[in-house]
Amino acid sequence: MESVPVSNLLSATLRRSGAAVLATLVLAGAVHARQSPGTQRAEALLGGSGAFLAAMSAQGQHDMRAAAGFYRDLLRADPGNRPVLERAFIAELADGNLPEAFRLAEQVTAREGANPLAYATLAVRALKNRQYQSARTLLGRASGGRGRTTDLTVALLTAWAHVGSGDLKKALEIVDRFSAPELAAYRNFFGGLMAEVARKPEDAQKRLTVAYRTEPGTLRVADAYARHISRAGEIENAIKVYGEWDSRNAGQPFVRNQLTELRAGRPLPPLAQTVQQGAAEVLYGLGAVGNSAREAETSLVFMQLAAYLNPEDELVQVTIAELFEQIRQWERSGDVFAKIPATSPFRIRSLLGTVISFERRERTDDAITSLTTLLAEKPDELEAVDMLAGLYRSKKKYAESIAVYSKALNRIDKPQTAHWNLFFGRGVAFERNKEWTKGEPDFLKALDLLPATVKTAREKYERAQVLNYLAYSWVDQGLNIEKSFDMLKEAVSLAPEDGAIVDSLGWAYYRLGKYGDAVKQLERAIELKPGDPTINDHLGDAYWKIGRVNEAYFKWNHARDLKPEPDELVPILRKIQFGLDEIPPPPIPRELLGNGPDGFPPPPPVITGPPVPIVPEKGNGG
């Protein structure tokens, strides 16, 4: 069963209210601040600098480490350049180089002009060092020196600084200023944590109860509430809280870990036991809101500050790694995942994240080694089974892929819906290994396990994939053509924008001899997936059948240039040489095969030997 990414543990309601807050935060705005005309002019002057252009390019690709390095080079040459200084500060902070970020924040705040994020970053350092008065002063500057903290993040951090100074009353007064209904969960959640740290259990229970009733679907809220009542002698009720959350969001090892402790009769410690942990929770909550790649950079800034305040919080560390995944910084995600200890409830997620990092960097052998080690320890970790078997399949080691799937399936007494992908994956491996009679039952079983009536986008996608692969394989072998045709029409209705599936329907029309309908569907498939060699090859065949010979040669040449699999290339080359006739047709016009004004590729070498089948040997459903 696929686990829920830890970065998705905020409920939809809390995300919406958090997103509304994020849109107005002075701190979040500082990450992507609109530049002043003076800053724009300064950057225009830097535009001719190779290092500046390289830094901008790296930052545009979300490679914060590389960007920071280029900005450091620029600052060595021009240490007083404010635009570069501010960009360097953001890059270092997002990359997690906190000592350098603090040093740059000091330089930024020493110059004229407000930079809320720089002041807030220095305030976080003061909170870490228990310099609470200094933290409040810096947070006041972050809010523009208005005296009244109207920014939620600044307000909550200021409130935590008051808790550190022993003034819970003042802290709760600040929190309660945010009286909007959509912020009820926020103020009661953090107010409850503050009361716990201040050793006011009655106030803590009152606020955490309200927070939980408002947001029972948010894990951090449910976790804080369940932890509190477990220490108040309500272990059974705490078990029910986690059980209800798990019933709605299955697959979280963290919840299983908490339940194990409670069922052993062990109460759970508070979610935040110190001011530093509580302030980190503020920054985690803000960072968990971001979804897009642009927001991910902002989220990284706040997550890195949260990790600085509470380096032992493994959820924060895993979320940082997932954010690096989101912006495709695979090396950085792998580095962070690798730091998660073996005893962590997030260990499986971190190992799978490390594997993804290896695979994206084309270190497939390392990925296979990691997964093999994991499955030796946890043979029922089905996501790891699917990943390992898929990696073997990608390396054309079909026998090994089949063996991994079979070992896992042999451990399952009664297959459930969640196991459909194991049968489907093994079916693909059998088909690619030329063992269709073994693969076909697996495809049928996968289809049987999936719901026939789909409701969600995910269910549509899954059913469409199985229908497509099975039906295409039948069509490709000339089997069950009419039934395949109906299945492919259903698949297209479920996934109308999937070029491979539309191609399969077009190929079914072709095998039925309905070449005009085939052309219509295959042209649509090309629009959806123009770089696919199989679709171009199919369309060339269909064009030939309706007499559009020149266009057929063009598509076959294009299919050849798109680097198809070796066993698919030979039939394409023969069609370029002889067309689809049993005897060689008249010579192909030189302008179609030469480097003439039309820009067609040169002819391939003459191929001798017996004719080969015109139908591709493998399906396009993989």
N, C-alpha and C positions, 0 to 999 in steps of 0.2 A: 504493500500500500504506500502511496506517495505521501510523504510527510509535508506538513504545512511549513513553508519557509518562516524562520523566526522573525523576519522583518515584517510579516503580515499579521502579527499578533495583536494589533490594535483593531478594535471593532469598527464596523463601517460608520456607526454614529460618531464614535470618538474621533475617527479619521476626518469626518466632515467638519466637526467643530474645530479640530486641530488644524485642518487646512485653512479654515477661515481665519484662525488666529495667525497662522504662518504668513498669510498674505499681508498682514498689517504689522508684523514685527519689525522693529527697527534693526534688530540683530540680523534677521534673515535677509532683510533688504541690503544690509551692508556687504553681504557676500557677493551679490550681483548689483552693486550700487550703480545708479546712473551717473555717468561722469560729468563733471563740470566742464565748461568750455576751456578753462585753463588746463585741466587734465587732458582733454582731448587734443589740445594744441601740443602739449608736451609729448603725448604718445605719437602724434603725427611726426614730430621731429625724430622720434626714435624709429620710425617706420623703415628707415634705411639700414638699421642695424640688423645684421644677420642673427645675432644672439636674441634680440627682441622678437624677431619674426619666428625664430625657432621656439622661443618660450610660448608665444601666442599659439603657435601650431600645436605644441604639446598640450597646452591647457585646453585647447579646443577639442583635442582627442581624449581629454580627461586623464592624461598622464601627468599627475601632479608631481611625481618625483622628478621626472625629466624637466618639467617646467620650473620647478624650484631650483634645479641646478643651473639652468640658463639664467634665471633671475639673479642668482648669486654672482655669476660672472659679470652681469651688468652692474650690480651694485659695487663690486670691487673697482670698476672703472669710474662709476659715478654714484658714490654712496648717498648723495643728497637728493636723488631723483625720487620724488614722492610717488608718482604713478607706479614706478617699478617696485618701490618699497612696499606699497600696499598690495600689489599683485603677488609679490614674493611671500608676504605674510599669509595671504589666503592659501597659496599653494602649499606652504610648509604646514599650515594648520590642517588642511584637508588630507595631506599625506601622513599626518600623525607625528611629525617631527616637532614635538612640543617645546623642547628647549630653544630651538631656533625660532619658532613662532613667538615665544615670549620675548626673546631678544628683539625681534623685529617689531612686535607690538609696542615695546618701550620706545623705539625710535619713531614709530608712527604717531604715538600720543604726545611725543615731545615737540611735534611740529604743529603749526596752526591748522585749524579745521577739525571738525568732529569726525571721529571714526568709532561708532558705537561698538562694533565687534572687537576692536582692539582693546577698548576699555573693559568690555565684558570678559575678554580672554584673560587680562591681567587680574580681574576680579576673581575668576576661577582659580588662578594660582594663589591668590590671597586666601580663598576659602580652603584650599588644600592645606595651606600652612597655618590655618586657624587664626588668621589675621582678620577677624570679622569686621572691625571698624573700617579697616582699609578696604575690605571688600565692598562695604556699603558705600563708601566714598566713590570708588571706581564705578560701581553700578549706577550711582547718581549721575556721574558724567556720561555713562553710556545712554542714559535716558534723556540727555540734553540738559541736565541740571535743572529740570523742571520742578524738582522737589516731590511731586506726586508721580509715582511709578505707574504709568498707564500701559506699558508694554508687559504682557503676561510673563514672558521669560525673565525679564529684569525684575519684575515684582516678586516672582517666586524665588529667585536666587537671593534677592534682598531679604525676603522673609526667612529663608534658611540661615542667612547671616545673623538675623535677630535670634533665631533659635540657638545658634552657636554662642551668642552673648547671654543666653539665659532668659530672653524676653519672649516667651511663647505668646503672650497676649498680643504684643505688637505684631508678631509674625502672622497670627490668625486674622488680625484686623486688615492687614494688607491682602491676604488671600481672599477674604470675604468681600472685598471691594468689587470683585468680578462676579456680579450677581446675575449675569445673563443666564437664562435657562440652559442654553447649550453648553455652558461651562460648569454646570453643577457637578459633573463627575470629576472634572479637573480640581476644583477648589476643595471638594470633600476628600478626594483621594490624597492630595498633597497635604491638606490640613490634618488628615488622620495620620499620615506618616510623621508629620512634625510633632503631633501630640505623643506619638509613640517614642520618638527620640527624646522628647522632654519628660518622659516617664509620667504621662497622664493617660493611663489606660482607658478610663471611662470616656474621656473626650475622643480618644482614638477610635474606640469601638463605635461610638455614635456616628462619627464622620465616615468611617470606612463602611459601615452598614448602609448609609445613604448612597455612597459611591457605588457599592456593589448592586444595590437595588436599581440604580440608574443605569449602570453598565455591566450587567452580569456576563456579557459575552466578551469582555476585554480581559485577557489573561492576567495582565499586571494588576488590575483592580481585584479580580477574583483571588489571585494569589495573595495579595496583601491582606484581604479580608479573611481568607481561610487560615493564613498564618496566625493572625491575631486571635481568632476564636479558638484555634487549637491550643493556645497557651492559656485561654480562659476556661479550659476544661471541656470544650465542645469539639472533641476530636471527631466524633461521628458526623457532626454537622459539617466540619471542615472536609471530611471525605466526600460528603454529598456535593459540596461546592465544586471540588475538582472533578467529580464524576459527571456532574451536569455539564461542565465545560467540555470534558473529553467526549461526551456523547454527541456534542455539536461539532467538535473539531478534532476528530480522531487522528492519532499519529504523532502526538507530541511526547517525546521521551521525557521531557522535563516534568510533565504532569504525572507520568507513571512513577518517576522518581519520588515526587512529593507523596503520592499515594502509598508507596512502599514504606516510607518513613512513618506516616500516620497509622497505617495498619499494624506497624510494629509497636504502636503506643508511644511514639516519640513526637512531642510537640515541635513545631517548626519555629525557627528564629524569625524576627521581624524582617520585612523586605528591606527596610533601611534601619540600620542600627546606629548610624552616625550622621552628622550634618553633611559630611562629604558624600556619603552614599545617597542621601536624600537629594542633594543638589544634582548629583549625577542622574538621578531619576528624572529630574526636570529636563535635562538636556537630552536624555534618551527619548523621552516622550515627544520632544520637538523633532528630533532627528528621524524618528520612525514615521513621520508624516509623509516625507518625500516619495514620489513615485517615478517621475520622469528622470532622464539622465541629467538634466539641468538641476532638478531638485536634489538628485543624488549627491551632487557636489556640496550643496548646502547641508544636506543631511550628514555627510561625512564630517563636516566641520564640527557639528554639535555632538556627533557620536565620539569623535576623537577627544573632545573636552570631557565627555562623560567617562570615557575609558581612563583619562588622566585622574579624575577624581575617584573613580572606583575601579582600579585595574583588575580586581578579582571577579568582576561581574562578567561571566562567560557569555551571557545573552548579548551584552553590548559588543563583545569581541566578535561573535558570530555575525551579528548584524553588520558590523563594519566590513567583514569579509564578503557578505552578501551584497553590500553596496558596491564594493570593488567589482564583484561579478556583474552587477547591473551595468556598470560603465565599461565592461570588457577589459578590465585591468587584471588579467589572469594571474600574472606573477604575484601581484600584491595580494590578491584574494588567497592564493595558495600559501603565501607567507603567514597571513593571519590565521587561516584555518589550521596550519601546522602547529600553532602555539596552543591550541585547545588541548588541555590535559586528557590523558586516557581515562581518568575517573569522571569526566564531565558527562552529564546527561545529553549534551550536544555533540558527543564524540562521533556518533554515526554521521550526523550532518556535516561535521568538519572533515571527516574522512572522505565523504562523497564530494564535498567541495574541493578537497585537494585533488581528487581524481579528475574532476572537471577541469581544474587548472592545468593539470598535466596534459589532458586530452586536447584542450584548446591551444596548447603550446606544442602540439605534435610530439609529445613525450608519451606515446601510447604504451610503450613497454613499461614505463614507470607506473602508468595508470593501471595496467593489468596486474602488476606486482602488488600494488596497494589493495586492489579489490580482492585478489586471491587471498591475501593476508586477512582482510576483513571477513571474508566468507568462511575461512577456516575457523574463525572465532564465533561468527554469527551466521550460520548457514541459512537461517530463515529471513535474512535481511533482503527482501525481494527486490527492492530498488537497486541494491548492489548486484544482485543476480542479473537483472535486465541490463545494467550498464556493462558488466563484464562480458556477457554473451554478445552484446551489441558491439563492443570493441573487437572481440574476436571476429565477428562477422565483417566489420569494416576492414580488417586485415585479410579477409578471404580465408580465414581459418574456420571453415564451416563446421568441421567435425568437432572442434573444440567448443564452438558456440553451442552446438546441439548437446554436447555432454554437460555443459553448465546448466542449460535449461532443464534437461532431463533429470539431473540430480536434484534440482529444486522441486520439480513437479512430482517426483517420486515421494517426496516428503509430505505431499498434500493429499489428505484422504478424500475430502469433498471440495472440489474446486468451486470458488465463488466468483462473483463478478470482478473482484479485485485481481483475479488471476488471469484475466483474459489476455493481457499483454504477454504473459509467459508462453501461452499456446501460440499466439500470433508470431512472437519472435522466433520460436522454434520452427514454426511453419515456414517462415521466410528463409531460415538457415537450411532447412531441408530442400526447399525449392531451389535455392542458389547452388546447393550441392548435388543437383540433378536427381533428387530422391522425391519426386512429386507424390508418389503413392503414400509416402509417410507424411509429407507436408499437408496434403489435402485434409486429412482428419483434424489436424491441429487448427487450420483455418475455420473449419466448420464448428469446432468446439469453441473457439474464440467468439464466433458469431453467436453461438447459442448462449454463451455467458453474458453477452451484452444485452441491455434492454432493447426490445423491438420497438418500443415507443420511447423516443428520445425527448428530453425536456431542456437540458442545458446545452450550452455551446460545446462543452467538453464531450458530452455524450454523442452529440452530432458528429464531432470530429472523429471519435473513436470508431463509431459504427461505419462511417464513410471509409475510413482507412481499410478496415477488414473487408468490407464489401468490394472495394476497388481491387485490392490485391488478389482476392480469390477469383473474382469474375474476370479480371484481366488475364490471370494465369489460365483459366479455362479457355478464354477467347484465343489466346496465343497458341494454344494446343488444338484448337478446333473442337473443343468440348463444350457441351451444354450452352450453345450459342444463345438460344432464345432466353434461357434462364439468366445467363450472364447479362444479357441486354437489359432485362428488367432490374437486376441488381445494380448495374451501373447507372441507370436512370435514377434510382433511389440515391445512390452515392452522390451524384451530381446535385440532386435536390438538397442534400444535406451539406454539401461543400461546393457551392457553385463557383467559388473563386479559386479553387485548387486546380492548377493547370494539369497536373498529372492525372487527376481523376477525369477531367474533361477529355484529356487525350485518350484515356481508356474507353470512354463512350464512343469517341470518334473511331477508334480502332475496331470496336465491335460493329459499328455501321459498315466499316470497310470489309470485315470478314463476312458480313451478311450480303455483300455485293451492292450496298446502297452508297455508292461512291460520292454522290452529291451531298448527301447528309453527312458523310464522313468528312468531306472538305469543310463543311460549315463548322462542325465541332472542332476539328483539328486547327482551323484558323483561329478559333476562339482560344484553344489551348495555347497556341503560340503567343497570343496577346498576353496571356497570363504568365507564361513561363518561356520567354523567347530564347533563353540560353540552354535549353534542354536538347541534347542531340537526338534522343529517341523521338521526341515530338516532331522535330524537323524531318527526321527520316520518315516517319509515318505520313506527314503531310506531303512529302515528295512522292511517296507511293500513290497516295490518293490523287494528286495532281496528274500523275502519269495515266491513271485509269480513266480520267475524264478528258484526256487529250491535251492537257496543259504541260507539254513536254519540257519546254525551256524552263518553266518554273520548277518542275520536278528536279531537273539537273541542278538548279540553283540551290534547292533545299537539301539535296544529298551532299553537295559540296559544302554547304554550311554545316550540316550534321558532322561531316568528316572533320572540319576545322574546330568543332567544339569538343574534340578529344573524347570520343565515346570509349567504352570498354573495348579491349582488344577483340573479344569474340563478337562484338557488335560492329566493329570496323570493317571486317572482311566483307560481309554482305553489302555494306554501303559502298565500298570501293568497286565491287563487281557491278552494282547498279550504275555507278558513274561511268563505268566502262561499257556496259552493254544494255543498260535500261532494265526493264522488267520482262522483256521478251525472252523466249527460250532460245532464239537464235540472235546473233548480234544484229542490232539495227543499223541503219546508215550511219556513217561517221558523225561524231558529235561536232558541231560547228566550233572552229578554233576559238572564236570570241567567247564561247562559254567556258572553255577550259584553259585558255592562255591568259597571260597578264595584259589583256587588251584594255580598251577604254572603259569597259564595264567593270574592271577590277576583279574578275573571277580568278580563283586560284589556278595554278598550273595543274595539268593532268597528273593523276597518280601513276605509278608504274603499272605496266600491263600485267594483269594477273592471269596465270594459266592454271589449268586444272578443271575438274568437273564443276558444274554449277552448284551453288550453295543455296540454302533456303532463303526466301525473301523475307520471312517473318523473323523479327529479332528473337533471339533465343531466351531472353530474360524479360520479365515484366517490367513495367514502368511504375509499379506500385510501391517500390522500396524507397 
